[in-house]
Amino acid sequence: MLRSPQYLVLQLSVAPTRRTLTTAAASSYNSEKSPPPPPPPPPPSHHPHNHNHNQNQNQNHVHAAAAPANAATIRVFRLTSEPNVAARNVRRSTMSQSQAQPRSHSEERSSSHAEAAQQTRTNSRLTSYFPLGYRDAVHQWWTSVSASAAERGVLAYVPFVREAKAGSQPDLSLTAQQQQAGGAPLSTINGANAEDPYGPRLWRSQMVALSGKNRALNEYSIERVGEETEETLVMLHGYGAGLGFFYRNFEPLSRRKGWRLYALDMLGMGNSSRPPFKVRSKDPQAKITEAESWFIDSLEEWRKIRKIERFTLMGHSMGGYLAVSYALKYPGRLNKLILASPVGVPEDPYAVNSNLPEPNQSTLASEFTQDQDAVVEGSAAGIQAAAVSVNTSATPKHPSHDYTYNQNHHNKKKAAASTKPERRPLPGWLVWLWDANVSPFSLVRASGPLGPRLVSGWTSRRFSHLDPEEADALHTYTYNLFRQRGSGEYALPYLLAPGAYARSPVINRIQNVGRQVVQPAQPATATTPAVPEVKETGFPIVMMYGDHDWMDVAGGYAAEEKIKKRIEQVLLHGTPEEQKRENGSAKVLIVRNAGHHLYLDNPEEFNKYIDDELAETQRSERRRRLQAGK
């Protein structure tokens, strides 16, 4: 009889695994192999004939009880293919055939209880890793929404700001959630209502076409209606993520008058277009430069399309790494650089030297094992317990940070002596897959109906501190990002070594940010005088970390010292004009009760820090324009 695809998918969703079948068969074999308790002795008889007849009945009964044992043994061999399990079954069959002494009832019961407890622990660990059930995973895969719809599902939690309809005048009486639902009344989400206490403000989401084939950036923007735009903030997400992860930052960071906010999905990631990623260079350093340019060239082209002269750039994780690369390649365009838990700051000798093997230890494991619910609650003990609960080893693990130091982050001396984030060995297969450029998202794409279940292993911990509705929207959004065609994700091994160590560490380049030549010197001609060289005179660089961040804050402090030494050289040995125009500064900020995704773990404190930086930038740029006008 023919079956529909839906029927086959549902059957797959509830099909038991090989391990489950093996365990069940082994349990059945154990229960059937043991002979039943002997029957009560027959009443005494004085007739020899009756005595022989009773013995024959008992022997027949024993033979009949042994038959199921042989059948069970055959079933176990058919269900299992692991060599160790097969060997165990052979030993059990041999013991059965040699009429080994059966165990007592108490031994049987204790063995059964031990096996059941072990199976329960195994199932519990598997469920804690991937909490989404098989049936729910298949249902989500079968009924999955589009990537743009998943993004809008997350952006619906941005309060107050209303959507600007393309090609028509915006209806300021509707919230973004009401417009998304066709104007039908909706219950308020996170305090959203028809009145904007900081506006009015409008948001737009659109694709910005770039030159070339299949090149476009997904853009989300918020503008303040009826105000002149003085400054611009541009936000870049991390590896494999999307602009929707900043949904708790959009509204607070667009409250300040005179600012316009943009958030971009990097080329080949998020909901931007995904052209094929190729690196044609052969030299190791040229490969790094080409991979970086693949992203930052599209950012510069977008800036020209939007006609933005100068802006504040904020990047998280790999977005921070690429923001540094952008500042070095395209000088004169930034008035401030904010790096939120940037990847690739410290130097690892195994990552930068091609003659050495790849790094074999890293703090990267914390990205997948750290429970954000414990992080947000600020409990070091809770974080340690969460780390132990997801560890397959029975040995307890120590917390990966010195939390006392992180909460007292102004003590620089203690920073140097503090415990660094815990490095854990990298599995050999992970290093091999990394160097072979096998994307982690390819596993999600290849898993088909089980893709949502795999993704839940990360989203269940990453968003555990959020309300269930928000966490579910972010899980759907994340799955739709991970399942899309591979593109920019394949830049990873060219930029980072296994364990997220940079091939070209930021610490070796950060002192040159804001010191590049903007306009080269031009010699005098018959009609024009000589034009001197124009260089950048520095701009503020802010590095932010969570107090439970698996990115090492010591790298941020080391970068801060290098930037300040460069400023000191200018003030001591620069020309009077250079000393007058010097504008460089550096600082490290720690967001409390936050991990690597500090913008989402503690958005209130994160937004407060960013808003203070925006206010300072606005004052500085006003002074600069006044001086230029004189």
C-alpha positions in Angstrom: 0.0 0.0 0.0 1.4 3.4 -0.9 2.0 5.9 1.8 2.1 9.7 1.7 5.3 11.7 2.4 3.7 13.0 5.5 3.1 9.5 6.8 6.7 8.5 6.1 8.1 11.6 7.9 6.0 11.0 10.9 7.1 7.4 11.0 10.7 8.6 10.9 10.1 11.0 13.7 9.1 8.3 16.1 11.4 5.5 14.9 13.6 4.3 17.7 17.4 4.6 17.5 19.7 1.7 17.1 20.9 2.2 20.7 17.3 2.1 22.0 16.6 -1.1 20.1 19.8 -2.8 21.3 19.0 -1.9 24.9 15.5 -3.1 24.6 16.5 -6.4 23.1 19.2 -7.0 25.6 16.7 -6.4 28.4 14.3 -8.8 26.9 17.1 -11.4 26.6 18.1 -11.0 30.2 14.5 -11.5 31.4 13.9 -14.5 29.2 17.2 -16.2 29.8 16.7 -16.7 33.5 14.7 -19.8 34.3 11.4 -19.4 36.1 11.3 -20.3 39.8 11.0 -24.1 40.2 7.5 -25.4 40.7 6.5 -26.5 44.2 7.4 -30.1 44.9 4.6 -32.6 44.2 2.9 -34.4 47.0 4.8 -37.4 48.2 3.7 -40.6 46.5 4.5 -44.2 47.3 4.3 -45.3 43.7 7.6 -45.4 41.8 5.7 -44.8 38.5 4.3 -41.5 39.7 7.8 -40.4 40.8 9.3 -41.0 37.4 6.4 -39.2 35.7 7.0 -36.1 37.8 10.7 -36.0 36.9 9.9 -36.2 33.2 7.4 -33.3 33.5 10.0 -31.1 35.3 12.7 -31.8 32.6 10.2 -30.9 29.8 9.3 -27.7 31.7 13.0 -26.7 31.9 13.6 -27.4 28.2 10.5 -25.4 27.3 11.9 -22.5 29.4 15.2 -22.6 27.6 13.7 -22.2 24.2 12.8 -18.5 24.5 16.4 -17.8 25.5 17.7 -19.0 22.2 15.2 -17.0 20.3 16.0 -13.9 22.3 19.7 -14.4 21.5 19.0 -14.5 17.8 16.9 -11.3 18.1 19.8 -9.4 19.8 22.3 -10.4 17.2 20.0 -9.1 14.5 19.3 -5.8 16.1 22.9 -4.8 17.1 26.0 -4.2 15.1 28.4 -2.8 17.7 31.3 -5.3 18.3 31.3 -4.9 22.0 27.6 -5.6 22.4 27.9 -8.6 20.0 30.8 -10.0 22.1 28.7 -9.6 25.2 25.9 -11.5 23.7 28.2 -14.3 22.6 29.4 -14.7 26.2 25.9 -14.7 27.5 24.8 -17.4 24.9 27.8 -19.5 25.8 26.9 -19.3 29.5 23.3 -20.3 28.7 24.3 -23.2 26.6 26.7 -24.5 29.2 23.8 -24.5 31.8 25.5 -21.9 34.0 24.2 -21.5 37.5 21.4 -19.0 37.4 21.6 -15.9 39.5 19.4 -15.3 42.5 16.3 -13.2 42.4 17.9 -10.4 44.3 20.9 -10.3 41.9 18.5 -10.2 39.0 16.5 -7.4 40.4 19.5 -5.3 41.3 21.0 -5.8 37.8 17.7 -4.8 36.2 17.5 -1.7 38.3 21.1 -0.7 37.5 20.5 -1.1 33.8 17.3 0.9 34.0 19.0 3.7 35.9 21.9 3.8 33.4 19.4 4.0 30.5 17.5 6.8 32.3 20.7 8.7 32.8 21.6 8.3 29.1 18.2 9.4 27.9 18.3 12.4 30.3 21.7 13.5 29.0 20.5 13.2 25.4 17.4 15.2 26.2 19.4 17.9 28.0 21.6 18.3 24.9 18.7 18.3 22.4 15.4 19.1 24.3 13.2 19.4 21.2 11.5 16.1 20.6 11.6 14.1 17.4 8.0 14.7 16.6 8.2 18.4 17.3 11.3 18.7 15.2 9.8 17.0 12.2 6.7 19.1 12.5 8.7 22.3 12.6 10.7 21.1 9.6 7.6 20.3 7.6 5.7 23.5 8.5 8.7 25.9 8.6 8.1 29.5 7.7 10.2 31.6 5.4 13.4 33.3 6.6 11.9 36.7 6.3 8.8 35.7 8.2 11.0 34.2 11.0 12.9 37.5 11.1 9.6 39.5 11.4 8.5 37.2 14.1 11.5 38.4 16.2 11.3 42.0 15.2 7.6 42.0 16.4 9.0 42.2 19.9 10.5 45.6 19.2 8.2 48.0 21.1 6.8 51.4 20.1 8.5 51.7 16.7 6.1 51.5 13.7 6.8 50.1 10.3 7.0 52.5 7.3 5.1 51.0 4.4 7.0 51.1 1.2 5.4 53.3 -1.5 2.8 54.8 0.9 2.5 57.2 3.7 3.0 55.4 7.0 0.0 54.9 9.3 1.3 56.2 12.6 -1.8 54.8 14.4 -0.7 51.2 14.0 2.2 49.5 15.7 4.6 47.2 13.9 2.8 44.2 15.3 -0.6 45.5 14.1 0.7 46.2 10.7 2.2 42.7 10.5 -1.2 41.3 11.3 -3.0 43.4 8.8 -4.2 46.0 11.2 -6.0 43.6 13.5 -5.8 44.5 17.2 -3.1 42.6 19.0 -2.2 42.3 22.7 0.8 44.4 23.6 4.2 42.7 23.5 6.8 44.0 25.8 5.0 47.2 26.5 4.4 48.1 22.9 1.4 50.5 22.4 0.1 53.0 19.9 2.0 55.9 21.5 5.8 56.2 21.1 7.1 58.1 24.1 10.5 58.7 22.4 9.3 59.3 18.8 7.7 59.1 16.5 10.0 56.5 14.9 9.7 54.3 11.8 11.5 51.1 10.9 12.1 49.7 7.5 13.4 46.3 6.4 14.7 46.0 2.8 17.3 44.4 0.6 20.0 46.8 -0.6 21.3 45.7 -4.0 25.1 45.8 -4.6 27.1 45.5 -7.7 27.7 42.0 -9.2 25.6 38.9 -9.3 23.5 37.8 -6.4 25.0 40.5 -4.0 22.6 42.3 -1.7 22.5 43.2 2.0 19.5 42.7 4.3 19.0 46.0 6.1 17.0 47.1 9.1 16.8 50.8 9.9 15.1 53.1 12.4 14.7 56.8 11.6 13.3 59.6 13.8 10.4 61.3 12.0 10.8 65.0 11.5 14.3 65.3 12.7 17.6 66.0 10.9 20.0 63.0 11.1 23.3 64.1 12.6 24.9 60.8 13.4 24.6 57.2 12.3 25.0 53.9 14.2 25.7 50.7 12.2 25.4 47.3 13.9 27.1 44.1 12.7 26.2 40.6 14.0 28.5 37.7 14.7 29.3 34.5 12.8 26.3 32.6 11.5 23.9 35.0 13.3 21.6 37.8 12.0 20.4 41.3 12.8 17.4 40.0 14.6 19.5 39.0 17.6 19.7 42.8 18.4 15.9 43.1 18.8 16.3 44.1 22.4 18.7 46.9 21.5 17.0 48.6 18.5 14.4 50.6 20.4 16.6 51.9 23.3 19.4 52.8 21.0 17.1 54.8 18.7 15.8 57.1 21.4 18.5 59.7 21.2 17.6 62.7 19.0 19.7 63.2 15.9 20.6 59.6 15.4 19.7 57.0 12.8 20.2 53.3 13.3 21.1 50.6 10.8 21.6 46.9 11.4 23.0 44.8 8.6 23.2 41.1 7.8 26.7 40.5 6.5 27.1 39.3 2.9 26.5 35.5 2.8 24.9 35.4 6.3 21.6 36.1 7.9 19.0 37.0 5.3 21.4 38.7 2.9 22.1 37.2 -0.4 24.4 34.1 -0.4 26.7 34.2 -3.4 29.4 31.4 -3.6 32.4 32.1 -1.4 35.7 31.5 -3.1 39.3 32.4 -2.2 41.7 32.3 -5.1 44.9 33.5 -3.4 47.6 31.0 -2.6 49.7 33.0 0.0 48.4 32.5 3.6 48.3 36.2 4.3 46.7 36.9 1.0 44.0 34.4 1.8 43.2 36.2 5.0 43.0 39.6 3.3 40.8 38.2 0.5 38.4 36.6 3.0 38.1 39.8 5.0 37.6 41.9 1.9 34.7 39.7 0.8 32.7 41.1 3.8 34.1 44.6 4.3 34.0 45.6 0.6 30.2 45.0 0.6 30.0 47.2 3.8 31.8 50.0 2.1 29.7 49.7 -1.0 26.6 49.9 1.1 27.9 53.0 2.8 28.3 54.7 -0.5 24.8 53.8 -1.6 23.4 55.3 1.6 25.6 58.4 1.2 26.9 58.2 4.8 30.1 60.2 5.3 31.1 59.1 8.8 29.5 56.7 11.3 29.8 54.8 14.5 30.4 51.1 13.9 29.5 48.4 16.4 30.3 44.8 15.8 29.8 41.7 17.9 32.1 38.7 17.9 33.2 38.2 14.3 31.4 41.4 13.4 33.9 43.1 15.7 36.8 41.4 14.1 35.6 42.5 10.6 34.9 46.1 12.0 38.6 46.4 12.8 39.5 45.2 9.3 37.1 47.7 7.8 38.6 50.6 9.8 42.1 49.7 8.6 41.2 49.3 4.9 38.8 52.2 4.6 40.2 55.0 6.8 38.4 58.3 7.5 34.9 56.8 7.7 34.5 56.0 11.4 34.1 58.4 14.3 33.9 55.6 16.9 34.5 51.8 17.0 32.7 49.7 19.5 33.7 46.0 19.8 31.3 43.8 21.7 33.1 40.6 22.8 35.2 40.6 19.6 36.7 37.4 18.4 40.3 37.1 17.4 41.9 39.6 19.7 44.7 37.6 21.5 47.4 35.8 19.6 47.9 32.1 19.7 51.2 30.9 18.1 49.6 27.8 16.7 47.0 29.8 14.8 49.4 32.3 13.2 52.3 29.9 12.3 51.6 27.6 9.4 54.6 25.4 10.4 53.0 24.5 13.7 50.0 22.2 14.2 46.6 23.7 14.7 45.5 24.8 18.3 44.2 21.8 20.2 42.6 23.7 23.2 40.0 26.5 23.3 37.3 28.2 25.4 34.9 27.8 22.5 33.1 24.9 24.2 31.5 27.4 26.6 29.4 28.8 23.7 27.6 25.5 23.6 27.6 24.4 27.2 27.0 27.6 29.1 23.4 28.0 30.4 22.5 31.7 30.0 19.8 31.4 32.7 22.5 30.9 35.3 24.6 33.7 33.7 21.9 36.3 33.8 21.1 35.4 37.4 24.7 36.2 38.2 25.3 32.9 40.1 28.8 31.5 39.6 27.7 28.3 41.4 24.7 28.0 39.0 27.0 28.4 36.0 29.3 25.7 37.4 26.4 23.4 38.0 25.1 24.0 34.5 28.5 23.2 33.1 28.6 19.9 35.1 25.1 18.9 34.0 26.0 19.0 30.3 29.4 17.3 30.8 29.5 13.7 30.0 32.3 13.2 32.5 31.5 12.6 36.1 34.3 14.9 37.2 33.0 18.3 38.2 34.4 21.3 36.2 35.5 24.5 37.7 33.9 27.8 36.6 35.6 29.1 33.5 36.2 32.6 34.9 37.3 34.4 38.0 33.9 35.9 38.6 35.1 38.0 41.6 37.6 39.7 39.3 35.1 40.3 36.5 32.8 42.1 38.9 35.7 44.3 40.0 37.0 44.9 36.5 38.7 48.2 37.3 41.5 46.4 39.2 44.0 46.1 36.3 46.6 44.4 38.5 44.2 41.7 39.3 43.3 41.4 35.6 46.8 40.3 34.8 46.8 37.7 37.5 43.2 36.5 37.1 42.2 33.1 36.0 41.8 33.0 32.2 38.8 31.4 30.6 39.1 27.6 30.9 40.6 26.0 27.8 39.3 22.6 27.0 40.8 20.1 24.5 39.4 20.2 21.0 38.4 16.9 19.6 40.5 15.7 16.7 37.5 15.3 14.5 36.5 18.9 15.1 40.0 20.1 14.1 39.8 18.0 10.9 36.4 19.2 10.0 37.5 22.8 10.6 40.5 22.6 8.4 38.5 20.7 5.7 36.1 23.7 5.8 33.1 21.6 6.7 30.6 24.2 8.0 28.8 23.4 11.2 25.6 24.6 9.5 26.0 21.9 6.9 25.2 19.4 9.6 21.8 21.1 10.2 21.1 21.2 6.5 22.0 17.5 6.1 20.0 16.3 9.0 16.7 17.2 7.3 13.7 16.7 9.6 16.0 16.5 12.7 17.6 19.9 12.0 15.4 21.7 14.5 16.3 19.2 17.1 20.0 19.8 16.5 19.5 23.6 16.7 17.6 23.2 19.9 20.9 22.0 21.5 22.2 25.6 21.2 19.1 27.7 21.4 17.8 25.9 24.6 20.8 27.2 26.5 21.4 30.4 24.6 17.9 31.7 25.2 17.1 30.0 28.4 16.8 33.3 30.3 14.1 34.7 28.0 10.3 34.3 28.1 9.1 31.1 26.4 7.4 33.1 23.5 10.6 35.1 22.7 12.8 32.0 23.1 10.6 30.1 20.6 10.6 33.0 18.1 14.4 33.1 18.3 14.7 29.4 17.9 12.6 29.5 14.8 14.7 32.4 13.5 17.9 30.7 14.3 16.9 27.5 12.6 15.9 29.4 9.4 19.3 31.1 9.4 21.3 27.9 9.9 19.4 25.9 7.2 20.0 28.4 4.4 22.5 27.7 1.6 26.1 27.9 2.7 28.0 31.0 1.7 29.9 33.4 4.0 30.2 30.7 6.6 32.9 29.1 4.6 35.2 32.1 5.3 35.7 30.7 8.9 38.9 28.6 8.4 40.6 31.4 6.5 40.0 33.9 9.3 40.1 31.7 12.4 42.0 28.6 13.4 40.2 25.8 15.3 39.0 27.1 18.6 38.3 30.7 17.3 41.9 31.9 17.3 42.6 34.5 14.6 45.0 33.9 11.8 45.7 37.6 11.9 45.2 38.6 15.5 43.6 41.9 16.3 46.1 42.6 19.0 48.9 42.9 16.4 46.8 45.5 14.4 44.7 47.4 16.9 47.3 50.2 17.4 47.1 51.1 13.8 43.3 51.6 13.8 42.6 55.3 13.3 46.2 56.0 12.1 45.9 55.3 8.4 46.6 57.7 5.5 43.3 59.3 4.3 44.8 61.3 1.5 48.4 60.7 0.2 50.7 63.6 -0.4 50.7 65.1 -3.9 53.6 67.0 -5.3 53.3 70.5 -6.7 52.5 71.0 -10.3 52.7 74.0 -12.6 49.1 74.9 -11.7 48.5 73.4 -8.2 50.6 73.7 -5.0 51.8 70.6 -3.2 49.3 68.8 -1.0 50.6 67.4 2.2 49.7 63.9 3.4 46.5 63.7 5.6 46.3 61.0 8.2 43.8 60.0 10.7 44.4 61.3 14.2 42.7 58.5 16.1 39.2 58.0 17.3 37.7 56.3 20.4 37.7 52.5 20.5 35.5 50.8 23.1 35.8 47.1 23.9 33.0 45.4 25.8 32.8 42.0 27.5 30.4 40.1 29.7 31.6 39.2 33.1 31.0 35.5 32.2 32.3 35.9 28.7 34.2 33.0 27.2 36.2 35.6 25.2 39.2 36.5 27.3 38.9 40.0 28.6 42.7 40.1 29.1 43.0 40.5 25.3 40.9 43.6 25.6 43.0 45.1 28.3 46.2 44.3 26.3 44.7 46.0 23.2 43.8 49.0 25.4 47.4 49.3 26.5 48.7 49.2 23.0 46.3 51.9 21.8 47.3 54.2 24.8 51.0 53.7 24.0 50.4 54.8 20.5 48.5 57.9 21.7 51.4 58.6 24.1 53.9 58.5 21.2 51.9 61.1 19.3 51.6 63.4 22.3 55.3 63.2 23.0 56.8 63.1 19.6 54.2 64.3 17.1 54.1 67.7 15.4 52.1 70.5 17.1 49.3 70.0 14.6 49.1 66.3 15.3 49.1 66.9 19.0 46.3 69.4 18.6 44.2 67.1 16.5 44.8 63.9 18.5 41.4 62.3 19.2 42.3 58.7 20.1 41.2 56.9 23.3 40.5 53.4 24.5 38.5 51.7 27.2 37.2 48.3 28.3 33.7 48.0 29.7 32.3 44.9 31.5 28.6 44.2 31.4 27.5 42.4 34.5 25.5 39.1 34.5 26.3 38.6 30.8 28.2 36.1 28.7 29.4 36.3 25.1 26.1 37.6 23.9 26.1 40.5 26.3 23.7 42.6 24.2 21.0 40.0 24.9 22.0 38.7 28.3 21.8 42.1 30.0 20.3 44.5 27.5 19.6 47.2 30.0 23.2 47.7 31.0 24.5 47.1 27.5 22.2 49.7 26.1 23.1 52.2 28.8 26.8 51.9 27.9 26.1 52.3 24.2 23.8 55.2 24.7 26.5 57.0 26.8 29.0 56.4 24.0 26.5 57.8 21.4 26.0 60.9 23.5 29.8 61.4 23.8 30.2 60.9 20.0 27.5 63.4 19.3 29.2 66.1 21.4 32.6 65.3 19.9 31.3 65.5 16.3 29.6 68.8 17.0 32.9 70.3 18.3 34.7 68.9 15.2 32.2 70.5 12.8 32.4 73.8 14.6 36.2 73.8 14.4 36.1 72.9 10.7 33.6 75.7 10.1 36.0 78.2 11.6 
